[in-house]
Each structure stands twice: as structure tokens, then as C-alpha cells.
Amino acid sequence: MVDKKKFAFDKINFLLLGIGMLAVIVGFLLMSGPSSTMTHFEPDIFSVRRIKVAPVVCLIGFLFMIYAVVRKPKE
């Protein structure tokens, strides 16, 4: 039988890790889009979604993941 007190993470830690990973993936998807080439300039590379919203979403995801690792499970 496995003792639950020997695990470093509990269910909440894994849930927070999953939420953080999902937020990081969503942030990177928000950053993606068409790029500029030598013959065509794409003004969408400077959109608010790509330079402000997506990095903040990624940062929140990374903070969730850090908190999930640091959080101590309840006894």
C-alpha cells in the first residue's frame, strides 16, 4: 500500500499545473499568426493580441505552475 503522505503533490497541485500549462499553450497560440516577408509587410505582428495579451496570458500560466510546485499539500 502506498502512503499518501510521501507524495510531494496532491490533486490540487496537479490541477494547478494543468491549468498553468493550458494557459501557457493558449498564450503561445495567441502569439502565433502570419509573419512579414521580404516582399510583404504584415501589420498584424504589432497587434495588441500578439504583443500585450498573449505574453500576459503566458506569464499568468507560468505563475500558476510555479505556485503549483511551491504549494504545500494540506495534511
N, CA, C and O atoms as CSV, one atom per row, in Angstrom:
chain,resi,resn,atom,element,x,y,z
A,1,MET,N,N,0.843,-1.185,0.000
A,1,MET,CA,C,0.000,0.000,0.000
A,1,MET,C,C,0.887,1.246,0.000
A,1,MET,O,O,1.891,1.295,0.710
A,2,VAL,N,N,0.522,2.238,-0.785
A,2,VAL,CA,C,1.301,3.470,-0.904
A,2,VAL,C,C,0.767,4.492,0.083
A,2,VAL,O,O,-0.438,4.728,0.165
A,3,ASP,N,N,1.681,5.092,0.828
A,3,ASP,CA,C,1.302,6.103,1.807
A,3,ASP,C,C,1.159,7.453,1.113
A,3,ASP,O,O,2.080,7.899,0.429
A,4,LYS,N,N,0.005,8.110,1.285
A,4,LYS,CA,C,-0.239,9.388,0.615
A,4,LYS,C,C,0.655,10.500,1.144
A,4,LYS,O,O,0.888,11.473,0.426
A,5,LYS,N,N,1.159,10.404,2.349
A,5,LYS,CA,C,1.984,11.461,2.918
A,5,LYS,C,C,3.368,11.530,2.284
A,5,LYS,O,O,4.076,12.517,2.481
A,6,LYS,N,N,3.774,10.514,1.530
A,6,LYS,CA,C,5.083,10.516,0.907
A,6,LYS,C,C,5.095,11.254,-0.432
A,6,LYS,O,O,6.168,11.534,-0.967
A,7,PHE,N,N,3.926,11.572,-0.979
A,7,PHE,CA,C,3.858,12.286,-2.239
A,7,PHE,C,C,4.102,13.775,-1.999
A,7,PHE,O,O,3.628,14.338,-1.013
A,8,ALA,N,N,4.847,14.408,-2.912
A,8,ALA,CA,C,5.109,15.843,-2.793
A,8,ALA,C,C,3.908,16.660,-3.262
A,8,ALA,O,O,3.678,17.765,-2.771
A,9,PHE,N,N,3.139,16.117,-4.217
A,9,PHE,CA,C,1.987,16.826,-4.774
A,9,PHE,C,C,0.706,16.095,-4.416
A,9,PHE,O,O,0.693,14.878,-4.231
A,10,ASP,N,N,-0.372,16.865,-4.322
A,10,ASP,CA,C,-1.690,16.259,-4.186
A,10,ASP,C,C,-2.516,16.608,-5.417
A,10,ASP,O,O,-1.982,17.130,-6.396
A,11,LYS,N,N,-3.801,16.327,-5.375
A,11,LYS,CA,C,-4.669,16.523,-6.538
A,11,LYS,C,C,-4.727,18.000,-6.953
A,11,LYS,O,O,-4.747,18.312,-8.144
A,12,ILE,N,N,-4.752,18.891,-5.979
A,12,ILE,CA,C,-4.833,20.329,-6.266
A,12,ILE,C,C,-3.571,20.800,-6.990
A,12,ILE,O,O,-3.655,21.603,-7.918
A,13,ASN,N,N,-2.398,20.303,-6.569
A,13,ASN,CA,C,-1.152,20.676,-7.228
A,13,ASN,C,C,-1.172,20.286,-8.708
A,13,ASN,O,O,-0.791,21.079,-9.568
A,14,PHE,N,N,-1.616,19.071,-8.996
A,14,PHE,CA,C,-1.675,18.621,-10.380
A,14,PHE,C,C,-2.706,19.413,-11.183
A,14,PHE,O,O,-2.493,19.685,-12.364
A,15,LEU,N,N,-3.806,19.779,-10.558
A,15,LEU,CA,C,-4.816,20.591,-11.226
A,15,LEU,C,C,-4.256,21.970,-11.565
A,15,LEU,O,O,-4.465,22.467,-12.672
A,16,LEU,N,N,-3.551,22.590,-10.628
A,16,LEU,CA,C,-2.941,23.892,-10.881
A,16,LEU,C,C,-1.862,23.807,-11.964
A,16,LEU,O,O,-1.733,24.717,-12.783
A,17,LEU,N,N,-1.095,22.727,-11.968
A,17,LEU,CA,C,-0.105,22.528,-13.028
A,17,LEU,C,C,-0.775,22.428,-14.393
A,17,LEU,O,O,-0.303,23.011,-15.369
A,18,GLY,N,N,-1.863,21.696,-14.453
A,18,GLY,CA,C,-2.597,21.562,-15.711
A,18,GLY,C,C,-3.168,22.887,-16.192
A,18,GLY,O,O,-3.103,23.198,-17.381
A,19,ILE,N,N,-3.726,23.669,-15.274
A,19,ILE,CA,C,-4.263,24.979,-15.630
A,19,ILE,C,C,-3.139,25.884,-16.137
A,19,ILE,O,O,-3.311,26.604,-17.121
A,20,GLY,N,N,-1.995,25.843,-15.465
A,20,GLY,CA,C,-0.860,26.653,-15.893
A,20,GLY,C,C,-0.367,26.261,-17.271
A,20,GLY,O,O,-0.096,27.124,-18.105
A,21,MET,N,N,-0.247,24.961,-17.517
A,21,MET,CA,C,0.201,24.509,-18.841
A,21,MET,C,C,-0.788,24.913,-19.924
A,21,MET,O,O,-0.383,25.335,-21.007
A,22,LEU,N,N,-2.066,24.789,-19.644
A,22,LEU,CA,C,-3.089,25.181,-20.608
A,22,LEU,C,C,-3.007,26.677,-20.906
A,22,LEU,O,O,-3.136,27.085,-22.060
A,23,ALA,N,N,-2.796,27.492,-19.881
A,23,ALA,CA,C,-2.683,28.942,-20.082
A,23,ALA,C,C,-1.455,29.280,-20.923
A,23,ALA,O,O,-1.527,30.161,-21.780
A,24,VAL,N,N,-0.341,28.605,-20.700
A,24,VAL,CA,C,0.863,28.860,-21.494
A,24,VAL,C,C,0.624,28.467,-22.954
A,24,VAL,O,O,1.021,29.194,-23.864
A,25,ILE,N,N,-0.015,27.335,-23.175
A,25,ILE,CA,C,-0.301,26.901,-24.546
A,25,ILE,C,C,-1.227,27.903,-25.235
A,25,ILE,O,O,-1.001,28.250,-26.395
A,26,VAL,N,N,-2.263,28.372,-24.540
A,26,VAL,CA,C,-3.174,29.366,-25.106
A,26,VAL,C,C,-2.423,30.656,-25.418
A,26,VAL,O,O,-2.656,31.272,-26.458
A,27,GLY,N,N,-1.523,31.069,-24.528
A,27,GLY,CA,C,-0.737,32.276,-24.765
A,27,GLY,C,C,0.122,32.157,-26.007
A,27,GLY,O,O,0.199,33.097,-26.798
A,28,PHE,N,N,0.771,31.011,-26.191
A,28,PHE,CA,C,1.587,30.826,-27.387
A,28,PHE,C,C,0.724,30.768,-28.651
A,28,PHE,O,O,1.141,31.248,-29.705
A,29,LEU,N,N,-0.460,30.188,-28.554
A,29,LEU,CA,C,-1.362,30.179,-29.702
A,29,LEU,C,C,-1.836,31.590,-30.050
A,29,LEU,O,O,-2.003,31.920,-31.224
A,30,LEU,N,N,-2.052,32.424,-29.022
A,30,LEU,CA,C,-2.432,33.811,-29.273
A,30,LEU,C,C,-1.305,34.598,-29.941
A,30,LEU,O,O,-1.563,35.530,-30.703
A,31,MET,N,N,-0.058,34.224,-29.656
A,31,MET,CA,C,1.080,34.909,-30.267
A,31,MET,C,C,1.274,34.524,-31.723
A,31,MET,O,O,1.884,35.279,-32.480
A,32,SER,N,N,0.776,33.383,-32.129
A,32,SER,CA,C,1.020,32.920,-33.491
A,32,SER,C,C,0.179,33.701,-34.486
A,32,SER,O,O,-0.828,34.315,-34.134
A,33,GLY,N,N,0.611,33.663,-35.719
A,33,GLY,CA,C,-0.095,34.355,-36.781
A,33,GLY,C,C,0.810,34.535,-37.977
A,33,GLY,O,O,1.938,34.043,-37.988
A,34,PRO,N,N,0.322,35.238,-38.986
A,34,PRO,CA,C,1.149,35.431,-40.185
A,34,PRO,C,C,2.358,36.315,-39.894
A,34,PRO,O,O,2.306,37.201,-39.040
A,35,SER,N,N,3.431,36.065,-40.608
A,35,SER,CA,C,4.646,36.855,-40.410
A,35,SER,C,C,4.927,37.698,-41.643
A,35,SER,O,O,4.367,37.462,-42.713
A,36,SER,N,N,5.789,38.672,-41.480
A,36,SER,CA,C,6.196,39.507,-42.600
A,36,SER,C,C,7.252,38.785,-43.422
A,36,SER,O,O,8.018,37.973,-42.906
A,37,THR,N,N,7.275,39.097,-44.706
A,37,THR,CA,C,8.303,38.549,-45.596
A,37,THR,C,C,9.081,39.718,-46.192
A,37,THR,O,O,8.801,40.876,-45.882
A,38,MET,N,N,10.045,39.419,-47.037
A,38,MET,CA,C,10.836,40.470,-47.670
A,38,MET,C,C,9.999,41.311,-48.645
A,38,MET,O,O,10.315,42.475,-48.890
A,39,THR,N,N,8.939,40.725,-49.195
A,39,THR,CA,C,8.126,41.448,-50.176
A,39,THR,C,C,6.804,41.948,-49.608
A,39,THR,O,O,6.140,42.774,-50.233
A,40,HIS,N,N,6.420,41.473,-48.459
A,40,HIS,CA,C,5.112,41.848,-47.909
A,40,HIS,C,C,5.250,42.128,-46.410
A,40,HIS,O,O,5.766,41.295,-45.665
A,41,PHE,N,N,4.784,43.307,-45.970
A,41,PHE,CA,C,4.778,43.661,-44.560
A,41,PHE,C,C,3.424,43.307,-43.963
A,41,PHE,O,O,2.384,43.686,-44.501
A,42,GLU,N,N,3.439,42.590,-42.861
A,42,GLU,CA,C,2.209,42.188,-42.174
A,42,GLU,C,C,2.041,43.065,-40.932
A,42,GLU,O,O,2.768,42.882,-39.956
A,43,PRO,N,N,1.100,44.013,-40.947
A,43,PRO,CA,C,0.932,44.895,-39.777
A,43,PRO,C,C,0.372,44.172,-38.547
A,43,PRO,O,O,0.412,44.715,-37.443
A,44,ASP,N,N,-0.142,42.969,-38.723
A,44,ASP,CA,C,-0.713,42.213,-37.597
A,44,ASP,C,C,0.354,41.799,-36.578
A,44,ASP,O,O,0.017,41.409,-35.460
A,45,ILE,N,N,1.633,41.880,-36.948
A,45,ILE,CA,C,2.665,41.491,-35.982
A,45,ILE,C,C,2.723,42.462,-34.809
A,45,ILE,O,O,3.285,42.133,-33.764
A,46,PHE,N,N,2.152,43.651,-34.966
A,46,PHE,CA,C,2.132,44.633,-33.884
A,46,PHE,C,C,0.759,44.756,-33.241
A,46,PHE,O,O,0.478,45.765,-32.593
A,47,SER,N,N,-0.096,43.767,-33.399
A,47,SER,CA,C,-1.437,43.836,-32.811
A,47,SER,C,C,-1.361,43.701,-31.290
A,47,SER,O,O,-0.413,43.133,-30.748
A,48,VAL,N,N,-2.361,44.225,-30.630
A,48,VAL,CA,C,-2.428,44.174,-29.159
A,48,VAL,C,C,-2.465,42.730,-28.677
A,48,VAL,O,O,-1.877,42.400,-27.647
A,49,ARG,N,N,-3.146,41.882,-29.410
A,49,ARG,CA,C,-3.254,40.468,-29.026
A,49,ARG,C,C,-1.883,39.812,-28.982
A,49,ARG,O,O,-1.601,39.032,-28.072
A,50,ARG,N,N,-1.029,40.116,-29.953
A,50,ARG,CA,C,0.252,39.435,-30.063
A,50,ARG,C,C,1.344,40.022,-29.176
A,50,ARG,O,O,2.263,39.303,-28.785
A,51,ILE,N,N,1.267,41.316,-28.848
A,51,ILE,CA,C,2.365,41.897,-28.069
A,51,ILE,C,C,1.995,42.261,-26.636
A,51,ILE,O,O,2.877,42.584,-25.840
A,52,LYS,N,N,0.722,42.215,-26.294
A,52,LYS,CA,C,0.325,42.536,-24.916
A,52,LYS,C,C,-0.464,41.422,-24.244
A,52,LYS,O,O,-0.119,40.995,-23.142
A,53,VAL,N,N,-1.517,40.948,-24.897
A,53,VAL,CA,C,-2.409,39.964,-24.273
A,53,VAL,C,C,-1.720,38.610,-24.135
A,53,VAL,O,O,-1.727,38.017,-23.056
A,54,ALA,N,N,-1.131,38.122,-25.212
A,54,ALA,CA,C,-0.524,36.781,-25.195
A,54,ALA,C,C,0.619,36.656,-24.183
A,54,ALA,O,O,0.658,35.661,-23.458
A,55,PRO,N,N,1.549,37.610,-24.097
A,55,PRO,CA,C,2.593,37.469,-23.066
A,55,PRO,C,C,2.047,37.492,-21.635
A,55,PRO,O,O,2.576,36.809,-20.759
A,56,VAL,N,N,0.996,38.270,-21.401
A,56,VAL,CA,C,0.400,38.304,-20.055
A,56,VAL,C,C,-0.253,36.959,-19.737
A,56,VAL,O,O,-0.154,36.470,-18.611
A,57,VAL,N,N,-0.915,36.366,-20.719
A,57,VAL,CA,C,-1.532,35.045,-20.510
A,57,VAL,C,C,-0.451,34.011,-20.216
A,57,VAL,O,O,-0.625,33.175,-19.329
A,58,CYS,N,N,0.657,34.055,-20.943
A,58,CYS,CA,C,1.774,33.131,-20.682
A,58,CYS,C,C,2.350,33.348,-19.289
A,58,CYS,O,O,2.626,32.386,-18.572
A,59,LEU,N,N,2.530,34.607,-18.905
A,59,LEU,CA,C,3.070,34.907,-17.578
A,59,LEU,C,C,2.163,34.361,-16.480
A,59,LEU,O,O,2.641,33.783,-15.504
A,60,ILE,N,N,0.869,34.543,-16.638
A,60,ILE,CA,C,-0.077,34.015,-15.644
A,60,ILE,C,C,0.022,32.494,-15.586
A,60,ILE,O,O,-0.028,31.910,-14.503
A,61,GLY,N,N,0.161,31.853,-16.737
A,61,GLY,CA,C,0.315,30.396,-16.761
A,61,GLY,C,C,1.576,29.943,-16.045
A,61,GLY,O,O,1.543,28.987,-15.270
A,62,PHE,N,N,2.695,30.628,-16.299
A,62,PHE,CA,C,3.941,30.270,-15.618
A,62,PHE,C,C,3.839,30.509,-14.108
A,62,PHE,O,O,4.375,29.728,-13.321
A,63,LEU,N,N,3.161,31.575,-13.703
A,63,LEU,CA,C,2.981,31.831,-12.268
A,63,LEU,C,C,2.121,30.743,-11.621
A,63,LEU,O,O,2.400,30.318,-10.500
A,64,PHE,N,N,1.079,30.291,-12.320
A,64,PHE,CA,C,0.262,29.176,-11.822
A,64,PHE,C,C,1.126,27.934,-11.617
A,64,PHE,O,O,1.003,27.239,-10.609
A,65,MET,N,N,1.996,27.666,-12.582
A,65,MET,CA,C,2.837,26.479,-12.492
A,65,MET,C,C,3.838,26.596,-11.343
A,65,MET,O,O,4.081,25.619,-10.634
A,66,ILE,N,N,4.413,27.767,-11.156
A,66,ILE,CA,C,5.343,27.970,-10.031
A,66,ILE,C,C,4.613,27.793,-8.711
A,66,ILE,O,O,5.122,27.142,-7.799
A,67,TYR,N,N,3.407,28.379,-8.605
A,67,TYR,CA,C,2.646,28.222,-7.370
A,67,TYR,C,C,2.288,26.755,-7.125
A,67,TYR,O,O,2.302,26.298,-5.982
A,68,ALA,N,N,1.969,26.021,-8.181
A,68,ALA,CA,C,1.613,24.606,-8.038
A,68,ALA,C,C,2.794,23.798,-7.513
A,68,ALA,O,O,2.601,22.860,-6.739
A,69,VAL,N,N,4.006,24.143,-7.916
A,69,VAL,CA,C,5.175,23.414,-7.460
A,69,VAL,C,C,5.520,23.801,-6.019
A,69,VAL,O,O,5.931,22.947,-5.233
A,70,VAL,N,N,5.358,25.072,-5.671
A,70,VAL,CA,C,5.750,25.551,-4.335
A,70,VAL,C,C,4.697,25.213,-3.283
A,70,VAL,O,O,5.033,25.047,-2.110
A,71,ARG,N,N,3.434,25.109,-3.683
A,71,ARG,CA,C,2.327,24.883,-2.736
A,71,ARG,C,C,2.522,23.587,-1.961
A,71,ARG,O,O,2.807,22.532,-2.527
A,72,LYS,N,N,2.362,23.702,-0.666
A,72,LYS,CA,C,2.483,22.521,0.197
A,72,LYS,C,C,1.112,21.886,0.402
A,72,LYS,O,O,0.172,22.573,0.804
A,73,PRO,N,N,0.982,20.593,0.135
A,73,PRO,CA,C,-0.321,19.940,0.305
A,73,PRO,C,C,-0.782,19.967,1.764
A,73,PRO,O,O,0.026,19.938,2.692
A,74,LYS,N,N,-2.077,20.023,1.934
A,74,LYS,CA,C,-2.666,20.005,3.280
A,74,LYS,C,C,-2.470,18.616,3.888
A,74,LYS,O,O,-2.426,17.609,3.182
A,75,GLU,N,N,-2.358,18.593,5.170
A,75,GLU,CA,C,-2.168,17.311,5.893
A,75,GLU,C,C,-3.446,16.507,5.937
A,75,GLU,O,O,-3.468,15.413,6.500
